[in-house]
């Protein structure tokens, strides 16, 4: 699965570098480095909506360095954890 972080000017100013650093750490902590292809994009066209992620074709908006862990736990991690009935 692809996880793309917008690295455009607006997102860069809103903390894209810190978001990438946190995502690398979280992927490693959950042993997902091989399952997720983390990469950057020049611009995802959602300027002004925080740091923008594209997770396997789905946009996640308003990501900030202080919310990235919660967003990871709620939006990304569930795709890899078996749900119990």
SERO-4910 file (N, C-alpha, C, O; in steps of 0.05 Angstrom, whole numbers):
BEGIN
 pado doro    nc1    nc2    nc3   cac1   cac2   cac3    cc1    cc2    cc3    oc1    oc2    oc3
  Unk    A     17    -24      0      0      0      0     18     25      0     39     25     12
  Unk    A      8     45    -14     23     70    -15     13     90      6    -11     93     10
  Unk    A     32    103     19     26    125     37     42    149     27     67    150     31
  Unk    A     29    169     16     42    192      4     37    216     22     15    221     30
  Unk    A     59    230     27     57    255     43     63    278     25     82    279     11
  Unk    A     44    298     26     48    322     10     72    337     22     73    342     46
  Unk    A     90    345      4    114    360     13    114    388      0    135    401      0
  Unk    A     91    397    -11     89    423    -23     94    445     -2     97    440     22
  Unk    A     96    470    -12    103    492      5     84    495     30     94    497     52
  Unk    A     58    494     25     40    498     48     42    475     68     44    480     92
  Unk    A     43    451     59     46    428     77     73    428     91     75    421    114
  Unk    A     94    436     76    120    437     88    120    457    112    131    451    133
  Unk    A    107    480    108    106    499    129     89    490    153     92    499    175
  Unk    A     70    471    148     53    461    169     64    436    183     51    425    200
  Unk    A     89    428    175    102    407    190    105    380    176    107    359    189
  Unk    A    105    381    149    107    356    134    132    340    142    130    315    143
  Unk    A    154    353    146    179    338    153    175    323    179    183    300    181
  Unk    A    163    336    199    158    323    225    138    300    222    141    279    235
  Unk    A    118    304    205     98    283    200    112    258    187    107    235    195
  Unk    A    130    263    168    144    241    155    161    226    176    162    201    177
  Unk    A    175    241    193    192    229    213    175    211    232    183    189    239
  Unk    A    152    221    240    134    206    258    124    181    244    122    160    256
  Unk    A    116    184    218    106    161    203    127    139    200    121    116    203
  Unk    A    152    147    195    173    127    193    176    112    220    179     87    220
  Unk    A    175    126    242    177    114    268    153     95    273    157     73    282
  Unk    A    129    104    267    105     88    272    105     63    254     98     41    263
  Unk    A    113     65    229    114     42    212    134     22    222    129     -3    221
  Unk    A    157     31    232    177     13    244    167      0    269    171    -24    273
  Unk    A    154     16    287    144      5    312    123    -17    307    121    -36    323
  Unk    A    108    -15    286     87    -35    280     96    -55    258     79    -70    248
  Unk    A    122    -55    252    133    -74    232    118    -72    206    113    -93    194
  Unk    A    113    -48    196     98    -45    171    116    -32    149    105    -24    128
  Unk    A    142    -31    154    159    -19    133    158    -33    106    160    -20     86
  Unk    A    154    -59    107    152    -74     81    124    -73     69    121    -78     45
  Unk    A    104    -68     85     77    -68     76     68    -41     65     49    -39     50
  Unk    A     81    -19     74     73      8     66     97     21     52    119     22     62
  Unk    A     91     32     29    110     47     13    107     76     19     89     90      8
  Unk    A    123     87     37    122    115     45    137    132     26    161    127     21
  Unk    A    124    152     14    137    170     -4    126    197     -3    104    202      8
  Unk    A    140    216    -15    131    244    -15    121    252    -43    129    239    -63
  Unk    A    105    273    -44     95    284    -69     99    314    -68     97    326    -46
  Unk    A    105    326    -90    109    355    -91     85    370    -81     87    388    -65
  Unk    A     61    362    -91     36    375    -82     13    356    -88     11    345   -110
  Unk    A     -5    353    -69    -28    337    -72    -53    353    -78    -75    343    -79
  Unk    A    -50    380    -81    -72    397    -90    -93    403    -69   -115    412    -76
  Unk    A    -86    400    -44   -105    406    -22    -93    427     -4    -95    426     20
  Unk    A    -80    447    -16    -66    468     -2    -85    481     18   -108    487     12
  Unk    A    -75    486     42    -92    499     62   -107    479     79   -122    488     97
  Unk    A   -104    454     74   -119    433     90   -100    417    107   -103    393    111
  Unk    A    -80    431    118    -61    418    135    -41    401    119    -40    404     95
  Unk    A    -26    385    132     -9    366    118    -28    345    107    -45    335    122
  Unk    A    -26    338     81    -44    320     68    -30    293     63     -7    293     54
  Unk    A    -44    272     69    -34    245     64    -53    233     43    -77    238     42
  Unk    A    -41    216     26    -57    199      8    -50    170     16    -28    161     10
  Unk    A    -69    156     28    -64    129     36    -79    110     18   -103    107     20
  Unk    A    -64     99      0    -75     79    -19   -100     90    -34   -120     77    -37
  Unk    A    -97    116    -42   -119    128    -58   -139    144    -42   -157    156    -53
  Unk    A   -137    144    -15   -156    158      2   -142    182     15   -121    178     28
  Unk    A   -153    205     13   -141    229     25   -147    232     54   -169    227     64
  Unk    A   -126    239     69   -128    244     98   -118    273    101    -95    279     95
  Unk    A   -136    291    110   -130    319    111   -124    328    140   -130    314    159
  Unk    A   -112    352    142   -107    365    168    -89    349    187    -94    349    211
  Unk    A    -70    335    176    -51    321    193    -30    340    204    -19    357    189
  Unk    A    -25    339    229     -5    356    242     14    339    257      8    316    264
  Unk    A     38    350    263     58    334    278     47    323    305     54    301    313
  Unk    A     29    338    317     18    330    343     -7    312    341    -17    302    361
  Unk    A    -17    307    316    -40    290    313    -34    265    296    -51    248    292
  Unk    A     -9    264    285     -3    243    266     -5    215    278    -14    196    265
  Unk    A      2    212    304      0    186    316    -29    177    319    -35    153    314
  Unk    A    -46    194    327    -75    188    329    -86    181    302   -101    161    299
  Unk    A    -79    196    282    -89    191    255    -78    164    245    -93    149    232
  Unk    A    -53    158    250    -42    133    243    -58    110    256    -65     90    243
  Unk    A    -63    113    282    -77     92    297   -106     88    287   -116     66    286
  Unk    A   -119    110    278   -147    109    271   -151    103    241   -171     91    233
  Unk    A   -133    113    224   -138    112    195   -121     92    180   -129     81    159
  Unk    A    -97     87    190    -78     70    175    -75     42    188    -78     22    174
  Unk    A    -70     41    213    -65     16    227    -88     -4    224    -83    -28    221
  Unk    A   -113      5    226   -135    -14    224   -135    -30    197   -146    -52    196
  Unk    A   -123    -20    177   -121    -34    151   -103    -58    153   -104    -76    135
  Unk    A    -87    -60    174    -68    -82    177    -74   -100    200    -61   -121    204
  Unk    A    -93    -93    217   -100   -108    240   -126   -124    235   -146   -113    226
  Unk    A   -124   -150    240   -148   -166    236   -170   -158    256   -165   -155    280
  Unk    A   -193   -154    245   -216   -146    262   -229   -171    274   -233   -191    260
  Unk    A   -234   -170    299   -246   -192    313   -276   -190    311   -287   -168    313
  Unk    A   -289   -212    306   -319   -212    304   -331   -210    331   -356   -210    333
***
